[in-house]
């Protein structure tokens, strides 16, 4: 196994209490090999890249994922503590929540289902795919050396399909139910911090927003332009019988406010609009109560946005914190796009969708570990000297002003390989220069097709 730089030891050893001593040795090999391996992230690829291709007891490395007794949830708690200490030591902790489809086929993968492929589909073209659905909770933290916000996964859960739950005689949990459980777990892990949850329109549901309000989590999502908004309920008069009122008079919809000539608009310059630089927008905001028959009433602050240059359609946002500044609400919601970037980077550079496990436990562990590897690599890159972590792989046809995740991964790999390659100087009586032999892991990484 390649030797780790001393500056990486503190982060890697933080996960040692998850395992017994023998399993921890195997888990270290899997972790380092997953960072170094190109292409597929299978256990065999990890063994090859770490120089263990002739390991007779290779099955023990497979058993770390399929049989070993360790808790991914405890590992997620350790990772969250490391991320918060490194990137958000003070102030509100902004979390991003979203689901993704891992394209997988095979009759022995019991949790898979048939879903709409969000990457290949469009408004006019519907594409179905077979795969696993995952719900991931990420920390939206500023990375100082990258000068931008990254979405760092730390807790990911599998959402089995309805067919799989029916065949296993288990109750199916909808996406919103799984998302609420993940956020509740983060709330228990960070009881004294202010939490802000950012999600897309799929989380704009009254039951979900009411659950966030009850656990003191500020939720920021999209809002329908035809949502039923009301004034707050009037004060209850003494002696009144019956149930208390939930709402007051009905207000105009946001669609009518958008077209009304009496609407007052104010201009705002957003510093980073979905990674495209500054963007000037117009907004109007107010508070209301969002209510639907049979569902809880949720007080919200809505923010209606339009583009004076008509480059995007008008949209509305909501925030469950009525006192929040509209500019801050927009800034939080724009950061949600980093979640999609993380999913794409994990597929391109960490081998998500290339693993080949069939065991239910191995499937439920491998993808969350690969997504968490995105955050671990970011933590390791933070420990590198500034000149190394800011090194950018730019070309004449692709200028890149700031480092991306691929640059951070390359810097971490370079540090690990350098530790292995330069640790060969020994005191020898003879000064004869030996012929250089390319190490087997290097030959595998450089010469074999990805």
N, C-alpha and C positions, 0 to 999 in steps of 0.2 A: 504494500500500500504506500502511495506517495506520502512523504513527510509533510506535515502542515506547518506553515509559518507560525511563529509564536504569537503573532498578533491576532491570529484567527482562533486560538485555543479557547479564549474566554467565551466566544459565541458557540462554538461547537460543543464544548463541555457542558454548557447549560442544559443540554438535552440528555445528558448521561443518566440522570435519575429516572428516566422513563424505562430503562432496560436493566435486566440483570447483566452481570459482567460478560458472559459469553455472547449474548445477543447484542450487547453494545459494541463489541469488536466487529461483528458482522454489519451492524447498522452504520458504523463509521465508514466502512468500505463502500456501502451503498450510497451514502451521502456524498462522499468525495468523488466517487465514480460517476454519479449523476451530474455533478458539476463539470467533470472533465470530458464525459462521453459526447461525441458528436452524433447527430442523427437520432436513432431510436434510443429510448430509455428503457431497455429491457435489462433484466438481471444479467443475462449473458454479455451484453455490451458493457455493462459496468465491470464485470469480472475481467474482460479483455483489456479495458483501458487502465485498470489498476494492476496489470501484470499477473492476474490469477487465472489465466485461461486453462492451466493444467491443474487447478484445484480439484482434488478428488471428492471432497465433501462439499461440492457446490450447492447441493440441495439445502444446506443450512442457510444460505443467503436467501433462497426463495422463501424459507419458512419464517424469516423476519417479517414478511408481509402477510403470509397466509396463516401462520399458527402462533407466532410469538405473542406473549401476553404483555402488551403495552397499550397505553391509552392515547389515541390521537387527540382527544379533547384536552388532556393535560399538556400535550405538546403544543396545542394551539394557545393555551394560556401562557406558557413560557414564551412563545414567540411574540405574543401581543405585548408582554411586559418588556421584552427587548426592544420592540419597535417603538413603543410609547416613550421609553427612556431615551432612545436615540434621536427621535424626530419630533415628538410632541411632548416635551417635558412639562409644559405649562399651557394653559388656555384650553379651549374646547377641543375635544377629540372628534374629528369628522370621520364618519364611517360610510362606506359605500356598499350597497347590497344589490346583487344582480344574479341572474341565472344564466347558464350557458349549456350548450349541447356538445357532448363529446361523442363524435361519430364512431360507433362500434357495431360490429356484426358478430353473429354467432349464436347458435341455439342454447349454448350453455351459459350465456350471460343472461341471467334471469331478470335483472332489474331494468333491462333496456325496454324502449318503447319506440313508437313511430311519432315523430314530431315535425313541426315546421322548421326548416333550416333557416335561421335568421340571416346567415351570411349569403347564401345563394338565392334566397327569395327576395322579391320586391313587391311593390304594390300591385303590379300587373302580372307577376309570375310567381306561382306557388310551387315550392320544392319541398318534398318530404324526405326525411332521412331517418335511419335507424341509429339509435344511440342511447346514451345515458344523460340524464339531466342532473346538473349540479347547481346548488345554491351556495354562493360564496360571499363571505363578509370580509371586507378589506378596509385597511386604514388608509385614508387619503391624507398622506403626510408630505410636507415640503422636504425635498432632498436638496440640501444646501449646495453641494457640488454640481448638481444637475440644473439648479436654478428653475425648478418646476415641481409640480405636485405629481407624485406617483401613487398608484393604487397598489397597496401591499397586502396580498391575501394572508390571512392567518387562520380562518375557520371556514371549512367547506364541508357541506353535507350532501349526501346522495338523496335524490328525490325519485323513488321508484315509480314506474308507470302504474296506471290503474289496473292494467291487465296483470302485471306482476303481483301486485298486492292481492288481487282477487284470486290468483292461482295459489298464493301462499296463505290465504285466509287471514289476511292482515288488513287493518283499516288504512285506507289511502289518505295521506296527508297532502293537502293542496300546497302550492308554492307559498302562498301568503302565510299559511300556518307554520311551515318550516322556517320562513324568514323571520317570523315573530319569535320563534324559539331561539334562533341564532342571536338576535339582538338582545333578547332577555339574558342569554348567557354572557354576552359582552357587558351588559349592565351589572351583572353580579360580579364580574371580574374587575370592573372599574366603578366601584360604588360612589367614590368621591369626586369623580370627574364629570364635567358637562359633556354629554354625548349629543352629536348631531348626526342624523341618518339621512343620506341622500339616495334616492331611488328613482327609477323611471316611472312611466305612467301605470305600469302593472301594479305598483304598490299604492296607487291612489284609490284606496278603498276605505270606507268609513270604519269598518271593524278593525282594520289594521292600524289606521291612524289613531283610533281611540285607545288601542292597546299600547301604542307608543306614548301617548299622552299620560297614561296611567303609570308607566314606569319612568317618567320624567326624561324622555328622549325626544328631542326636537326633530321632527320629520320634515323633509323638504322633498316634494314631488311635483309632478305636473298636475294641472287641474283642467277638467273639461270646460269648454267655453259655454256649455249649456247646463252647467251644474246648478242645482236648486239652492240658492243662497238666501238667508233670512237675517233679520235683525235679531239681536239677543233677546231672550225672553224677558218680558217686563217684570218688575218686582211683584212678588206675590202679596196680595192684600190680606190683612188679618181676617180670619174667619172663613177664608176660602176653602172649600172642600174639593176633593178629587186629586188627581195626580198633578204634580207641578208641570207647567208648560216648558217645553224644550226650546221653543223658538218664538220669534216675534213675527213681524210683517214680512211678506215676501219681497225680495229685492229684485232689481233687474238682473238679467243674465249678463255674463261677461261679453257675450256676442253683441248684445245691444249697447253695452258701454263702449265697445270697440268702435261702433259706427256712429255713436251719438256725437253731435257737434259741440255739446256742452262739456265733454270730457276734457279735463285738464291733464296735459302730458308734460313730463319733465325729462330732459335729456340726461343721459348718463354715459360715460366712457368706460367700457369694460376693458381692463388691461389685457386680459388673455381670453379671447372668445374662442373656445374649443381649439386652442393651439394655433390659431391663425393671426395672433397679434391683437392690437386694439380694435374695438368695434364700438361705434356710437349707436346707441339704441334710445328709444323713448319708452317710458313706463308710467303707469298709474297704479296706485295701490290703495287698499282699504281693508278693514276687518269685517268679518261676517261669520255666520253660523251655517255650516254645510250640513244639511239634513235630508234624509230620504226615509220614506215610510217604513217602519219596522226596524230601522237601524239607529245607532246612537247619533246624537248631534255633536259635531266637533267644531269648536271655535277655531277659525283660521285667519291668517293674513294672506290675502291673495295679491299677486303682482301680475299685472297684464303688460306684456312686452310686444312692441312692434318695431320694425326696422324702417327708418325714414327713407332708405334707399331700396326697399322692397326686395332684399336678397333672401329673406326667409319669411315663412308664414307667421302671422301673429300667434303667440302662445301665452299660456297662463301658468303660473307657479303658485304653490301654496306652501305655507309654513305654519306649523302648529304653535309656534311662539309668536303671540300677537305683538310683542314689543320689539321684534327683530327688525333691523334696518333692511329695507328692500335691496340696497346695493349688496349687502352681505348675503342675502338669500340668493341673488343671482350668481354671485361668486361661488358659493357652495355648490349650486346646481351645475354650473359649467364644469366643475371638477369631476362630475360623474363620468365624463367622457374617458377619463383615464382608466376606468374599469374595463372598457372595451379594448383599450390599448394593452392592458395587462393580459387579457385573454389571448389576444393575437400574439404578443411576445412569448407567452408560455407555449403556444403551439409552434411557433417558429424556432425558438431557441432552447426550450426545455423538454421537447419531445412529448407533449401532451397529445393524446390520440395515437401514440406509437407503442404503448405498453400492450402486453399480450396475456395478462392474467385471466383465468377463468374462475378462480375461487371467489366466492362472494366477499369474503373478508379482505382478500388481496385487492379486489376491485375497489372496495369501499375505502381502502387506505392509500392506494398508489396515487390516484389523481389528486387528492388533497395534499399529499406530500410534494408532488411536483409543483403545484400552485404555491405551496408554502416555500418551495425552493427559490421562487422569485424573490421573496422577502429575505430569505437567508443570504442569497447572493448580494442583495443590496446592503445588508448589514456588514458582510465581509468587505465589500468595496469601500464602505465608510472607514474601515480600519486601515486602508492602504494610505501611503503618502499622497499628498495632493497632486504631485506631478504624475502619479500613476493612474489615479482614478479619474483625472480630467483629460486623459489621453483619448483623442477622438480619431476614429478610423474614417477620415474624410478623404474624398477623391476630387479630381478636377471636375467630374460630372455630377458629384453629389456633395456639395458643401454642407457641413454639419457643425453649427456653432457650439452646441452643447452636447455632452455625452448622453447616450441613450443606454437602455438596458444591455444591448449587445456589447457596447463598450465596457460596461461594468463587468459583464460575464467574462470578456476577454482579459480584463485586468486581473480578475481573481484567478483565472486559469493560469495566466502568466506567472503570478506569484507562487502558485502551487508547483508548477513545473520547474520554476527556477530554484525552488527549495530542494527539489529532487535532483536536478541536474548539476547544481553547484556544490552539493554535499558529498562530492567524490574525492576531494583532495585529501590524500593521506601521506604521511611521512614515509618516503621510500629511500632505500639506500642507493638505488640506481636512478639515474636521471634520464633514462631512455624514454622518449615519448612514445606512448602506446598508440596503436591505431584506433581511431574512434569507431565505435560500433553503435549503430542506432538502436536505442532500447526498444524492446518489443511493444510497449504501450504507445510509444511515439510513432512507430511504424504503422500500427493499427490506426491511429488517429489521422496520420498524414496521407497514407497510401491507399487505404480502403475507401470505397465509395460510401457516402453517407446514406 
